Amino acid sequence: MTNPSIPARPSSLLLPTGRVLDVWLAGPENGTPLLFIPGTPDAGVPFAPMVEQLAQRGLRYVSFSRAGYGSSTRSAGRSVADVTHDVKAILASIGANQAWVVGWSGGGPHALACAALLPEHVLGTALVASVAPYPVEGLDWMAGMGAENVDEFQAALDGPEPLTAFMEASWPRNRRVTAREVADAFGDLVDEVDRGSIRDDFAEWLAALFREALRESYWGWFDDDLAFVNPWGFDLRAIPGPVHIWQGRHDRMVPFAHGEWLAAHVGGACPHLYDEHGHLTLVVDSMPTILDELIG
C-alpha cells in the first residue's frame, strides 16, 4: 500500500540562476527540517521507514537531487562548496531558516560544506560513511575500496575523457536496475555484511535511488566524482561543529580509513566508528541512533 505522506515525484524549485532543482518533502509540515543529502549516484527519493523515524522525532524530511541528477539542471564544473547556494534556496522555499543536516556517502562532503559555509543555517551535522578529501596527508584514499570504485575514481583522476568512458559503460545498467538486481549491481562494493541488508523495502529504495538519479543522464554522477578529487572549497578544520561522523569497517565503497581521517581532522568531530557496520547497514539499521545523537 502506498504511503500517502511519501510523494511519488519531486517538486521543481526554480532558482534565481534559472536552474531547476528536484526537491523532495515528506513528513509533518510543521516539523523541524532535516536535510538529507543523498550519495553518489543518488537522488532525494524518501525512504518510508526513515520518514517515519524522523516524524517520530518531530522532524520533516527535506531532500533534493543535486545538479545533474534526475531533472535537476546540470552545473558543469561545480565544486562541493557550490551546493550551499542550492541548500539556501531550498530552505528559503519552505520558509525555514535552519535545519539539521545528514549527508550519506557522497552526500557527506556536501553536508560538510553546509556546516562550514552556512553555520547560521545548520543546527548540527551527521556524516554517514562520508568520503574524505583527495589528496590528503595520512590517507591512502583508494585503499580498501571495491574494484568498481577504484576504476571509477582512477578514471576521475585521469581526466574527463576516461571518466566519460566509465560513465558511458556504467550508466545504461544502473539507470534500469531493479530491487532484485541491485545487490549484484554493487559487485565488489559490498561484502557479506552490506549484502545481507539489501532486501525488501531497502532493496526497493536503493534501486529507486539509482533509477531516479540517472533517469535523464549521468552528468550529476560525473560532476560529483570530479568535485570529490578537486579542492572542496572550504576549511574542514574551521567547522564549528558538532559533526557526528559515522563509519563502518565493512565499508567497501568508502573505506573505514576515510571515517578515521575525518574524525581526526574535522572541526567539532564526534566520532562513531564501528567494526560491525558497513556502508549500507548504518542507514538501514542505525538511523534512529544517528538521529538521536544528532538532535540530542
C-alpha positions in Angstrom: 0.0 0.0 0.0 1.3 3.4 -0.9 2.2 5.7 2.0 0.3 9.0 1.3 3.0 11.0 3.1 5.6 10.0 0.6 5.4 12.0 -2.6 5.6 9.9 -5.8 7.5 12.7 -7.6 9.6 15.7 -6.5 8.5 19.3 -6.8 10.5 21.6 -9.1 12.3 24.6 -7.5 13.3 27.4 -9.9 16.5 29.0 -8.7 17.4 32.7 -9.3 20.1 31.5 -11.8 17.4 29.8 -13.9 18.4 26.3 -12.9 15.8 23.9 -11.6 16.1 21.6 -8.6 14.2 18.4 -7.8 13.1 18.8 -4.2 11.5 16.1 -2.0 9.5 16.9 1.1 7.8 14.3 3.4 6.5 14.0 6.9 5.0 16.7 9.2 4.9 20.1 7.5 5.4 21.8 10.9 8.4 19.6 11.8 11.9 20.9 12.1 13.6 20.4 8.7 16.2 17.7 8.4 18.0 18.0 5.2 19.1 14.5 3.9 21.9 14.9 1.3 22.0 11.7 -0.7 25.0 9.9 -2.0 26.6 9.2 -5.4 24.9 8.4 -7.7 21.6 9.0 -5.8 18.6 11.2 -5.7 16.4 12.7 -2.9 13.8 9.9 -3.0 12.4 9.4 0.5 12.7 6.1 2.3 9.5 5.5 4.1 11.0 4.0 7.3 13.3 7.0 7.6 10.5 9.4 7.1 8.6 7.7 9.9 11.7 7.8 12.2 12.0 11.5 11.5 8.4 12.2 12.1 8.6 10.4 15.5 11.2 13.0 16.5 9.3 16.0 15.2 11.4 16.2 12.0 10.4 16.9 8.4 12.2 15.1 5.6 13.8 17.5 3.1 16.0 16.4 0.3 16.9 17.1 -3.3 18.7 15.8 -6.3 22.0 17.5 -6.8 22.7 19.4 -10.0 22.7 16.9 -13.0 20.7 14.2 -11.2 17.1 13.4 -12.1 15.6 16.6 -13.6 17.9 19.0 -11.6 19.7 21.2 -14.1 23.4 20.4 -14.5 26.0 22.8 -13.2 29.2 21.7 -15.0 32.4 22.2 -13.1 30.7 22.6 -9.8 32.7 22.3 -6.6 31.5 20.6 -3.4 31.1 24.1 -1.8 28.7 25.2 -4.6 25.9 23.0 -3.1 25.4 25.7 -0.4 23.7 28.0 -2.8 21.1 25.3 -3.6 20.6 24.5 0.1 19.9 28.1 1.0 17.3 28.3 -1.8 15.7 25.1 -0.6 15.4 26.3 3.0 14.0 29.7 1.8 11.4 27.9 -0.3 10.0 26.1 2.7 10.2 29.1 5.0 12.9 27.7 7.1 16.0 29.4 8.5 17.7 26.4 10.0 17.9 22.6 9.5 19.6 19.6 10.8 21.8 18.1 8.1 22.6 14.4 7.4 25.0 13.5 4.5 25.3 9.9 3.3 28.3 8.7 1.3 28.9 11.2 -1.5 26.5 13.5 0.3 28.9 13.7 3.2 31.2 16.3 1.7 28.2 18.4 0.7 26.9 18.2 4.3 30.4 19.4 5.5 30.2 22.3 3.0 26.9 23.3 4.7 28.4 23.0 8.1 31.4 25.1 7.1 29.8 27.8 4.9 26.3 28.0 6.3 26.8 27.7 10.1 23.9 30.1 10.8 21.6 27.7 9.0 22.8 24.4 10.3 21.7 23.1 13.7 24.0 20.1 13.6 25.6 17.7 11.1 25.9 14.0 10.7 28.1 12.2 8.2 27.2 8.6 7.4 30.0 6.8 5.5 31.3 10.1 4.1 34.1 10.4 1.5 37.2 12.3 2.7 39.0 14.9 0.6 41.6 13.9 -2.0 44.5 14.1 -1.7 45.3 14.5 2.0 48.3 13.6 4.1 47.8 10.4 6.1 45.2 8.8 3.9 45.7 6.2 1.2 42.5 7.3 -0.5 41.6 4.2 -2.5 43.0 1.6 -0.3 40.2 -0.9 0.7 37.8 0.3 -2.0 35.9 -2.3 -4.1 37.2 -2.7 -7.6 34.4 -0.7 -9.2 35.2 2.4 -7.1 38.9 2.0 -7.8 38.1 2.0 -11.5 35.7 4.9 -11.2 37.9 7.2 -9.2 41.0 6.4 -11.2 39.1 7.5 -14.2 38.2 10.7 -12.5 41.8 11.3 -11.6 42.8 10.6 -15.2 40.5 13.3 -16.5 37.2 14.0 -18.2 37.6 11.7 -21.2 38.4 8.5 -19.2 35.6 9.4 -16.7 33.2 9.9 -19.6 34.1 6.4 -20.9 33.4 4.9 -17.4 30.0 6.7 -17.2 29.0 5.6 -20.7 29.7 2.0 -19.8 28.0 2.1 -16.3 25.0 4.4 -16.9 22.8 2.1 -19.0 22.8 -0.7 -16.4 22.4 1.4 -13.3 19.6 3.6 -14.6 17.4 0.5 -15.1 18.4 -1.6 -12.1 15.7 -3.4 -10.1 15.4 -4.3 -6.5 16.2 -7.9 -7.4 19.3 -6.9 -9.3 20.7 -4.2 -7.0 22.8 -6.4 -4.7 24.6 -7.9 -7.7 25.0 -4.5 -9.3 27.1 -3.4 -6.3 29.5 -6.2 -7.1 32.8 -5.9 -5.2 31.5 -2.8 -3.4 29.7 -4.9 -0.8 30.8 -7.7 1.5 28.6 -10.2 3.3 27.6 -7.6 5.9 26.3 -5.0 3.5 24.9 -7.6 1.0 22.8 -9.1 3.8 21.0 -5.7 4.3 19.9 -5.5 0.6 16.4 -6.9 0.8 12.7 -6.0 1.0 11.9 -2.3 1.1 15.5 -1.3 1.5 16.5 -3.0 -1.8 13.5 -1.3 -3.5 14.7 2.1 -2.2 18.3 1.6 -3.3 17.2 0.6 -6.8 14.8 3.6 -6.9 17.7 6.0 -5.9 19.7 4.8 -8.9 16.9 4.9 -11.4 15.7 8.4 -10.3 19.3 9.9 -10.1 20.3 8.5 -13.5 16.9 8.9 -15.2 18.0 11.6 -17.7 21.8 11.4 -17.7 24.9 10.6 -15.9 26.2 14.2 -15.5 25.4 14.5 -11.8 27.5 11.4 -11.1 30.3 12.7 -13.4 30.3 16.1 -11.8 30.3 14.6 -8.3 33.3 12.5 -9.0 35.3 15.4 -10.3 34.3 17.6 -7.4 35.5 14.9 -4.9 39.0 14.7 -6.3 39.4 18.5 -6.7 39.6 21.2 -3.9 36.3 21.2 -2.0 36.3 25.0 -1.4 36.3 25.2 2.4 38.4 24.5 5.5 37.3 21.4 7.4 39.2 22.3 10.5 37.3 25.5 10.9 33.8 23.9 11.1 32.3 24.9 14.5 30.5 21.6 14.9 29.2 19.4 16.2 29.8 17.0 13.3 28.9 13.4 14.0 31.0 11.0 11.9 29.6 7.5 11.4 31.7 4.9 9.7 31.7 1.1 9.5 34.8 -1.1 9.0 32.9 -3.3 6.5 32.5 -0.4 4.1 34.0 -1.2 0.6 32.5 1.9 -1.0 34.1 4.5 1.4 36.7 2.7 3.4 36.9 2.9 7.2 40.1 4.9 6.9 38.1 7.8 5.5 36.0 8.0 8.6 39.1 7.8 10.8 40.7 10.6 8.9 37.6 12.8 9.1 37.3 12.1 12.8 40.8 13.4 13.3 40.6 16.5 11.1 37.1 17.9 11.0 36.4 20.7 13.5 33.8 19.7 16.1 34.1 16.0 15.1 32.1 13.4 17.2 33.3 10.0 16.0 31.1 6.9 15.9 33.4 4.3 14.3 32.1 0.7 14.3 33.7 -2.6 13.5 30.4 -4.4 12.7 28.9 -2.0 10.2 29.2 -1.4 6.5 28.2 1.4 4.1 24.5 0.3 3.9 23.9 -1.2 7.3 24.4 2.1 9.0 21.4 3.6 7.2 19.1 0.6 7.4 19.9 -0.4 11.0 21.3 2.7 12.8 19.3 5.7 11.6 17.3 6.1 14.8 20.5 6.2 16.8 22.1 8.6 14.3 19.1 10.9 14.6 19.1 10.7 18.4 22.8 11.6 18.7 22.3 14.4 16.2 19.4 16.2 17.7 20.4 15.3 21.3 
